[in-house]
Amino acid sequence: MTASGAHFQVLVNDEGQYSIHPARLSPPAGWRGAGFTGTESACTEFVDEVWTDMRPQSLVDQMSRSGK
């Protein structure tokens, strides 16, 4: 937690895109918890580690179907 008491959660959507969001709030529509909470800095570090391919999942799927 930060000095202000802010605590964050990491969210992910169906496209495999990540975001951080205040933990005290429910995730917005289309987003779900990725299983990590902590300070803003810790959440950002987690996202940097796990989100290594910035392409949306729909593009990855399309490219794999077309053999690229």
Summary of the structure (lengths in Angstrom):
residues: 68
radius of gyration: 14.2
end to end distance: 43.4
largest distance: 50.0
contacts: 157
relative contact order: 0.22
helix: 29%
strand: 28%
